[in-house]
Amino acid sequence: MNSRRNFVKKTALASAGVSLLSNLSFGAITNLTDKKLRLAFIGVGLRGMNHFNNALNRKDIDITAICDIDPERIKIALKKIDEANFSKPKVFGNSDLDYRNLLELEDVDAVIISTPWLWHTKMAVDAMKAGKYTGLEVSAANTIEECWDLVNTHEATGTHLMILENVNYRRDVLAVLNMVKQNVFGELVHFRCGYQHDLRFVKLNDGKSAYGKGVEFGEKGISESKWRTQHSVLRNGDVYPTHGVGPVATMCDVNRGNRFTSLSSNATKAIGLHNYIVKHGGKEHPNAKVKFKQGDVITTTIETAKGETIIVTHDCNLPRPYSLGFRVQGANGLWEVDGNRMYIEGQSKPHQWDNADQWLKKYDHPLWQKYGELATGTGHGGMDFFVLNAFVESAKENIAPPLDVYDAAAWSAITPLSELSIENNGEPQDFPDFTRGMWVKRKPYNWIKSKY
């Protein structure tokens, strides 16, 4: 979103804090089960547009406002509004902080934030202070301080926040969660997960197409290469942990009877992005001289209060097929997504893998059984339908969402903690307890139902 220099220059609000939003009412949203949810969007780029398109397919939503500082994205959104016969929303985006004017609107009950990472926490905090039920794209925060900002604002205002982690709603993930809840794997012991996705053509492009060939980023890039790649230049840590950790955390009841207690992280050398630049742009290209700080493969081991371990892998700068690398292992058996295999003691042939399809079909989640056809074509294999549905239904009732602010904080904290661990040669780092001890008494969310 433009330059940080312009942001500071325009705001001069380092000490103003809450005062800008002092005229907004905290916790203003009420139960809306009998009428449409008045929804606003901050950010209608590629990810925001995914949610936007799915919202247009619902009859229980009015899109009352949109905000984006890119005029082209506003044009695309307004065209889609017109094609769907929705009323024209109010439009914001004249400056980096124009979203705050959107948050002053009385005809906005909830907001979905899909912007570059450095804006996530500040926008979510402002939205909660404004009393808007908040949906926040991943990751939710960049620093431990920001994680606490999210939690403290929720607790001070009573306004709910949902982290919009769509992989929690993937069909195989929900089927395995169903198996976990039915104790098919027995007592849980170990997990593996991560984000293993060749993003070289996303972090580097030609400045004309989001996924085009080329080696530009920053001011000369477009879409995610404009801002995301800079994290690889400046940070050495797992900057995108929630796609893997979110589903695993749900399975082992993190923040609801269990919690992350510590982690240690290690990083390899950084050669992947440099090699890609040299291959496609030549040794003389200016970006061939850029020193990338982020290791190509980052491995994090997390320990939980109940004694499970979780290995999280971030692998985005080297050539590889996509995989989130899930493994769920308990006393009675395990599932591994790579190889699509399952083994359950006493039911599988001894020492032989089963094809996981038969198990996933048997334990297909009630949500997918009910809405599977409707979810087809809604993005990321259908799981985008389910994450938006959970957000909308929770917001209409103004109740805590399935993936709440404490999840957003705990999952996102992996990034700064991994950076600190790597900087200190893999030294273990203690996890803050964002629930302030309440994880002991908090009950797990009831996932095995067909509403949301």
C-alpha positions as CSV (number, residue, x, y, z in Angstrom):
1,M,0.0,0.0,0.0
2,N,2.2,2.8,-1.3
3,S,5.2,3.6,0.8
4,R,5.6,3.5,4.5
5,R,7.1,7.0,4.3
6,N,3.9,8.4,2.9
7,F,1.9,6.5,5.5
8,V,3.8,8.2,8.3
9,K,3.7,11.5,6.6
10,K,0.0,11.5,6.1
11,T,-1.0,10.3,9.5
12,A,1.3,11.9,12.1
13,L,-0.7,9.8,14.5
14,A,2.0,8.0,16.4
15,S,0.5,9.3,19.7
16,A,-3.1,9.8,18.7
17,G,-4.0,6.1,18.7
18,V,-7.6,5.5,19.5
19,S,-8.6,9.2,19.3
20,L,-9.2,9.0,15.5
21,L,-11.9,6.5,16.2
22,S,-13.3,8.0,19.4
23,N,-16.6,8.8,17.8
24,L,-17.2,5.1,17.0
25,S,-19.2,2.8,19.2
26,F,-17.6,-0.3,20.5
27,G,-19.4,-3.6,20.1
28,A,-22.1,-1.9,18.0
29,I,-23.3,-4.9,16.0
30,T,-26.4,-6.8,17.3
31,N,-27.9,-10.1,16.5
32,L,-28.8,-10.0,12.7
33,T,-30.2,-13.5,12.2
34,D,-33.5,-12.0,10.8
35,K,-32.0,-9.6,8.3
36,K,-29.1,-9.2,5.9
37,L,-25.5,-8.7,7.1
38,R,-24.2,-5.4,5.9
39,L,-20.7,-6.3,4.8
40,A,-17.7,-4.1,3.8
41,F,-14.5,-5.1,2.1
42,I,-11.1,-3.5,2.8
43,G,-8.9,-4.8,0.0
44,V,-10.4,-6.2,-3.2
45,G,-7.2,-7.5,-4.8
46,L,-6.9,-11.2,-5.8
47,R,-7.6,-12.6,-2.4
48,G,-10.2,-10.1,-1.4
49,M,-12.0,-10.6,-4.7
50,N,-12.3,-14.3,-3.9
51,H,-14.3,-13.5,-0.8
52,F,-16.1,-10.7,-2.7
53,N,-17.3,-13.1,-5.5
54,N,-18.6,-15.6,-2.9
55,A,-20.4,-12.9,-1.0
56,L,-22.2,-11.9,-4.2
57,N,-23.6,-15.4,-4.4
58,R,-25.3,-15.1,-1.0
59,K,-28.8,-13.7,-0.4
60,D,-28.2,-12.8,3.2
61,I,-25.5,-10.1,2.5
62,D,-25.6,-6.5,1.4
63,I,-22.2,-5.2,0.3
64,T,-22.4,-1.6,1.6
65,A,-18.8,-0.4,1.2
66,I,-15.5,-1.3,-0.4
67,C,-12.0,0.2,0.0
68,D,-8.8,-0.2,-2.1
69,I,-6.2,2.3,-3.0
70,D,-5.8,0.7,-6.5
71,P,-8.5,2.3,-8.7
72,E,-8.4,-0.7,-11.1
73,R,-9.4,-3.0,-8.3
74,I,-12.3,-0.7,-7.4
75,K,-13.5,-0.7,-11.1
76,I,-13.4,-4.5,-11.2
77,A,-15.4,-4.7,-7.9
78,L,-18.0,-2.2,-9.0
79,K,-18.5,-4.0,-12.3
80,K,-19.1,-7.3,-10.5
81,I,-21.6,-5.5,-8.2
82,D,-23.5,-4.2,-11.2
83,E,-23.5,-7.6,-12.9
84,A,-24.9,-9.2,-9.7
85,N,-27.6,-6.6,-9.4
86,F,-26.4,-5.5,-6.0
87,S,-26.8,-1.9,-4.9
88,K,-23.7,0.2,-5.5
89,P,-21.6,0.4,-2.3
90,K,-19.8,3.4,-0.9
91,V,-16.2,3.6,-2.2
92,F,-13.1,4.5,-0.3
93,G,-9.4,4.5,-1.2
94,N,-8.2,8.1,-1.6
95,S,-5.4,7.5,0.9
96,D,-3.8,4.7,2.9
97,L,-6.0,5.6,5.9
98,D,-9.3,6.1,4.0
99,Y,-10.4,2.7,5.4
100,R,-11.0,4.5,8.7
101,N,-13.7,6.6,7.1
102,L,-15.3,3.3,5.9
103,L,-15.3,2.1,9.5
104,E,-17.3,5.2,10.6
105,L,-20.3,4.1,8.5
106,E,-23.4,3.0,10.5
107,D,-24.5,0.7,7.6
108,V,-21.5,-1.6,8.1
109,D,-22.0,-4.5,10.5
110,A,-18.9,-6.6,9.5
111,V,-15.7,-6.1,7.5
112,I,-13.4,-8.5,5.6
113,I,-9.7,-7.4,5.5
114,S,-7.6,-8.8,2.7
115,T,-4.6,-6.4,2.4
116,P,-0.8,-6.8,2.5
117,W,0.4,-8.3,5.8
118,L,1.8,-5.2,7.4
119,W,-1.7,-3.7,7.4
120,H,-3.5,-6.6,8.9
121,T,-3.3,-5.9,12.6
122,K,-3.7,-2.1,12.5
123,M,-6.8,-2.5,10.3
124,A,-8.3,-5.2,12.4
125,V,-7.7,-3.3,15.6
126,D,-9.4,-0.2,14.1
127,A,-12.3,-2.4,12.9
128,M,-12.8,-3.9,16.3
129,K,-12.7,-0.5,18.0
130,A,-15.3,0.6,15.5
131,G,-17.6,-2.3,16.6
132,K,-17.4,-4.1,13.3
133,Y,-17.3,-7.9,13.3
134,T,-13.9,-8.5,11.8
135,G,-12.8,-11.1,9.3
136,L,-9.0,-11.1,8.9
137,E,-6.9,-12.8,6.2
138,V,-3.8,-14.8,7.1
139,S,-1.4,-14.2,8.7
140,A,-3.1,-12.0,11.2
141,A,0.0,-10.4,12.8
142,N,3.7,-9.9,12.2
143,T,5.1,-9.4,15.8
144,I,4.3,-10.6,19.3
145,E,3.2,-7.0,20.1
146,E,0.7,-7.2,17.2
147,C,-0.7,-10.5,18.5
148,W,-1.3,-9.0,21.8
149,D,-2.9,-5.9,20.1
150,L,-5.5,-8.2,18.6
151,V,-6.3,-10.0,21.8
152,N,-6.3,-6.9,24.0
153,T,-8.6,-5.0,21.5
154,H,-11.1,-7.9,21.4
155,E,-11.2,-8.1,25.2
156,A,-11.5,-4.4,25.6
157,T,-14.3,-3.9,23.0
158,G,-16.1,-7.2,23.0
159,T,-15.9,-7.2,19.2
160,H,-15.2,-10.5,17.6
161,L,-12.5,-11.4,15.1
162,M,-12.3,-14.4,12.9
163,I,-9.0,-15.5,11.2
164,L,-10.1,-16.5,7.7
165,E,-8.0,-19.7,7.5
166,N,-9.6,-21.5,4.6
167,V,-7.5,-24.7,4.8
168,N,-9.4,-25.6,8.1
169,Y,-12.3,-26.3,5.8
170,R,-10.5,-28.4,3.2
171,R,-12.5,-31.6,2.6
172,D,-9.8,-34.1,3.6
173,V,-8.8,-31.9,6.6
174,L,-12.4,-31.9,7.9
175,A,-12.7,-35.6,7.3
176,V,-9.5,-36.2,9.3
177,L,-10.8,-33.8,12.0
178,N,-14.0,-35.9,12.1
179,M,-11.8,-39.0,12.6
180,V,-9.8,-37.2,15.4
181,K,-13.1,-36.3,17.2
182,Q,-14.3,-39.9,16.9
183,N,-11.0,-41.1,18.4
184,V,-10.1,-43.2,15.3
185,F,-6.4,-42.3,15.7
186,G,-6.5,-42.7,19.5
187,E,-4.6,-40.3,21.7
188,L,-2.8,-37.8,19.6
189,V,1.0,-37.7,19.6
190,H,2.6,-36.0,16.6
191,F,1.8,-33.8,13.6
192,R,3.5,-32.5,10.6
193,C,2.3,-29.7,8.4
194,G,3.5,-26.5,6.6
195,Y,3.4,-24.4,3.5
196,Q,5.3,-26.1,0.7
197,H,4.5,-24.1,-2.4
198,D,6.7,-22.9,-5.2
199,L,6.0,-19.2,-5.1
200,R,8.9,-18.0,-7.2
201,F,6.6,-16.9,-10.0
202,V,4.4,-15.1,-7.4
203,K,7.2,-13.3,-5.6
204,L,8.9,-12.4,-8.9
205,N,6.9,-11.4,-12.1
206,D,7.1,-9.0,-15.1
207,G,5.2,-6.2,-13.4
208,K,2.2,-6.7,-15.8
209,S,0.7,-10.0,-14.7
210,A,0.4,-11.3,-11.2
211,Y,1.6,-14.7,-12.2
212,G,3.6,-13.7,-15.3
213,K,7.2,-14.6,-16.0
214,G,9.8,-12.1,-14.9
215,V,12.1,-11.2,-12.1
216,E,10.7,-7.9,-10.8
217,F,9.4,-7.1,-7.3
218,G,8.8,-4.1,-5.2
219,E,7.9,-0.9,-7.1
220,K,8.4,-2.6,-10.4
221,G,6.4,-5.7,-9.5
222,I,2.6,-6.2,-9.5
223,S,0.2,-7.8,-7.1
224,E,1.9,-9.8,-4.3
225,S,5.4,-9.3,-5.7
226,K,4.9,-5.6,-4.9
227,W,5.0,-6.2,-1.2
228,R,5.3,-9.9,-0.3
229,T,8.8,-10.5,-1.7
230,Q,10.3,-7.8,0.6
231,H,9.6,-10.1,3.5
232,S,12.0,-12.6,2.0
233,V,14.6,-9.9,1.7
234,L,14.3,-8.7,5.3
235,R,13.1,-11.6,7.4
236,N,14.4,-15.1,8.2
237,G,11.5,-17.0,9.6
238,D,8.3,-18.9,8.8
239,V,6.3,-15.9,7.6
240,Y,3.2,-17.9,6.5
241,P,2.5,-20.7,9.0
242,T,-1.3,-20.7,9.4
243,H,-2.3,-22.9,6.4
244,G,-0.6,-25.9,8.0
245,V,-0.8,-25.0,11.7
246,G,-4.5,-23.9,11.7
247,P,-5.9,-27.4,10.9
248,V,-3.5,-29.1,13.3
249,A,-4.2,-26.7,16.1
250,T,-7.9,-27.4,15.8
251,M,-7.3,-31.1,15.9
252,C,-5.3,-30.9,19.1
253,D,-7.5,-28.3,20.8
254,V,-5.0,-25.4,21.0
255,N,-6.4,-22.6,23.2
256,R,-9.3,-24.9,24.2
257,G,-7.8,-27.4,26.7
258,N,-4.3,-27.3,25.2
259,R,-1.8,-24.7,24.0
260,F,1.5,-24.2,22.3
261,T,4.3,-24.0,24.9
262,S,7.5,-23.6,22.9
263,L,9.1,-23.7,19.5
264,S,12.6,-24.0,17.9
265,S,13.3,-23.1,14.3
266,N,16.2,-23.6,11.8
267,A,16.7,-22.2,8.3
268,T,18.7,-23.4,5.4
269,K,20.8,-21.2,3.1
270,A,19.0,-18.8,0.7
271,I,19.6,-19.6,-2.9
272,G,16.2,-20.2,-4.6
273,L,15.1,-16.7,-5.4
274,H,18.6,-15.7,-6.5
275,N,18.9,-18.7,-8.8
276,Y,15.5,-17.9,-10.4
277,I,16.5,-14.3,-11.0
278,V,19.7,-15.3,-12.7
279,K,18.0,-18.0,-14.8
280,H,15.2,-15.7,-16.1
281,G,16.8,-12.2,-15.9
282,G,20.5,-12.8,-16.2
283,K,23.4,-12.3,-13.9
284,E,23.5,-8.6,-14.7
285,H,19.9,-7.9,-13.7
286,P,19.9,-5.5,-10.7
287,N,17.8,-8.0,-8.6
288,A,20.6,-10.6,-9.1
289,K,22.5,-8.5,-6.5
290,V,19.8,-8.6,-3.9
291,K,20.7,-10.6,-0.8
292,F,17.7,-12.6,0.4
293,K,17.6,-13.2,4.1
294,Q,14.9,-15.8,4.3
295,G,16.2,-19.4,4.2
296,D,14.7,-21.5,1.5
297,V,13.5,-24.2,3.9
298,I,12.5,-23.3,7.4
299,T,11.8,-26.1,9.9
300,T,10.0,-25.4,13.2
301,T,9.2,-27.8,16.0
302,I,6.4,-26.8,18.4
303,E,5.7,-28.5,21.7
304,T,2.2,-28.4,23.3
305,A,1.0,-28.6,26.9
306,K,-0.4,-32.0,26.3
307,G,2.9,-33.4,25.0
308,E,2.3,-33.5,21.3
309,T,5.0,-32.2,18.8
310,I,4.3,-30.4,15.6
311,I,6.8,-30.1,12.8
312,V,6.1,-27.1,10.5
313,T,7.9,-26.6,7.2
314,H,8.0,-23.4,5.2
315,D,9.3,-24.1,1.6
316,C,8.4,-21.5,-1.0
317,N,11.6,-20.5,-2.8
318,L,12.6,-23.8,-4.5
319,P,11.0,-25.9,-7.3
320,R,8.6,-28.4,-5.9
321,P,5.0,-29.6,-6.2
322,Y,2.4,-28.0,-3.8
323,S,1.8,-29.8,-0.5
324,L,0.9,-28.7,3.0
325,G,2.6,-31.9,4.2
326,F,0.0,-33.0,6.7
327,R,0.6,-35.9,9.0
328,V,-1.7,-36.7,11.9
329,Q,-0.4,-39.5,14.2
330,G,-1.9,-41.0,17.3
331,A,-1.6,-44.2,19.4
332,N,-3.7,-46.2,17.0
333,G,-2.6,-45.0,13.6
334,L,-1.9,-42.1,11.3
335,W,-2.8,-40.2,8.1
336,E,-0.2,-38.8,5.7
337,V,-1.5,-36.5,2.9
338,D,1.6,-37.1,0.7
339,G,1.0,-40.5,-0.8
340,N,-2.7,-40.2,0.2
341,R,-2.3,-43.0,2.8
342,M,-3.8,-44.1,6.1
343,Y,-3.0,-46.8,8.6
344,I,-5.2,-47.7,11.5
345,E,-4.0,-50.5,13.8
346,G,-6.4,-53.5,13.8
347,Q,-8.3,-52.3,10.7
348,S,-5.5,-51.9,8.1
349,K,-3.5,-54.9,7.0
350,P,-0.4,-55.2,9.3
351,H,2.4,-52.9,8.1
352,Q,0.6,-51.9,5.0
353,W,-0.8,-48.5,4.0
354,D,-4.4,-48.1,3.0
355,N,-5.4,-45.7,0.3
356,A,-6.8,-42.8,2.3
357,D,-9.8,-42.3,0.0
358,Q,-11.8,-45.0,1.6
359,W,-11.3,-43.5,5.1
360,L,-11.9,-39.9,3.9
361,K,-15.2,-41.0,2.3
362,K,-16.3,-42.9,5.3
363,Y,-15.7,-39.9,7.6
364,D,-16.7,-37.2,5.2
365,H,-17.6,-34.2,7.2
366,P,-21.3,-33.2,7.6
367,L,-20.5,-29.7,6.2
368,W,-19.2,-31.2,3.0
369,Q,-22.0,-33.7,2.8
370,K,-24.5,-30.8,3.0
371,Y,-22.9,-28.0,1.0
372,G,-20.3,-29.8,-1.2
373,E,-22.1,-29.2,-4.5
374,L,-22.8,-25.6,-3.6
375,A,-19.1,-25.0,-2.7
376,T,-17.9,-26.2,-6.1
377,G,-16.2,-23.5,-8.0
378,T,-16.0,-21.0,-5.1
379,G,-12.2,-21.1,-4.8
380,H,-9.4,-23.3,-3.5
381,G,-11.3,-26.5,-4.1
382,G,-14.5,-25.2,-2.4
383,M,-13.1,-24.4,1.0
384,D,-13.5,-20.7,0.4
385,F,-17.2,-21.1,0.5
386,F,-17.0,-22.7,4.0
387,V,-14.7,-20.1,5.6
388,L,-16.9,-17.2,4.4
389,N,-20.0,-19.1,5.5
390,A,-18.7,-19.6,9.0
391,F,-17.8,-15.9,9.1
392,V,-21.1,-14.7,7.9
393,E,-23.2,-17.0,10.1
394,S,-21.1,-16.1,13.2
395,A,-21.4,-12.4,12.4
396,K,-25.1,-12.6,11.9
397,E,-25.5,-14.1,15.4
398,N,-22.7,-11.8,16.8
399,I,-21.1,-14.8,18.6
400,A,-17.5,-16.0,18.8
401,P,-16.4,-17.6,15.5
402,P,-14.9,-21.1,15.2
403,L,-11.4,-19.6,14.5
404,D,-11.2,-16.7,17.0
405,V,-8.8,-13.9,18.0
406,Y,-6.8,-16.3,20.3
407,D,-6.3,-18.6,17.4
408,A,-5.2,-15.7,15.2
409,A,-2.7,-14.6,17.8
410,A,-1.3,-18.1,18.7
411,W,-0.9,-19.2,15.0
412,S,0.6,-15.9,13.9
413,A,3.1,-15.8,16.8
414,I,5.0,-18.6,15.1
415,T,6.4,-16.0,12.7
416,P,8.2,-13.7,15.1
417,L,9.2,-16.6,17.4
418,S,10.7,-18.5,14.5
419,E,12.7,-15.4,13.5
420,L,14.0,-15.1,17.1
421,S,14.9,-18.8,17.3
422,I,16.7,-18.8,14.0
423,E,18.6,-15.7,15.0
424,N,19.8,-17.5,18.1
425,N,20.9,-20.8,16.5
426,G,17.6,-22.7,17.0
427,E,17.2,-21.7,20.7
428,P,13.8,-22.7,22.0
429,Q,11.3,-19.8,22.4
430,D,8.4,-19.8,24.9
431,F,4.9,-19.1,23.5
432,P,2.9,-16.4,25.2
433,D,-0.4,-17.6,26.6
434,F,-2.7,-15.3,24.8
435,T,-5.7,-16.7,26.7
436,R,-4.1,-15.7,30.0
437,G,-4.7,-19.1,31.5
438,M,-8.2,-19.6,30.2
439,W,-7.1,-22.3,27.8
440,V,-7.5,-24.7,30.7
441,K,-11.2,-24.1,31.0
442,R,-12.2,-23.2,27.4
443,K,-14.2,-25.9,25.7
444,P,-13.3,-27.1,22.2
445,Y,-15.5,-25.7,19.5
446,N,-18.1,-28.2,18.2
447,W,-16.8,-28.9,14.8
448,I,-18.9,-31.9,13.9
449,K,-22.1,-30.3,12.8
450,S,-23.6,-29.3,9.5
451,K,-24.4,-25.6,10.0
452,Y,-20.9,-23.9,10.0
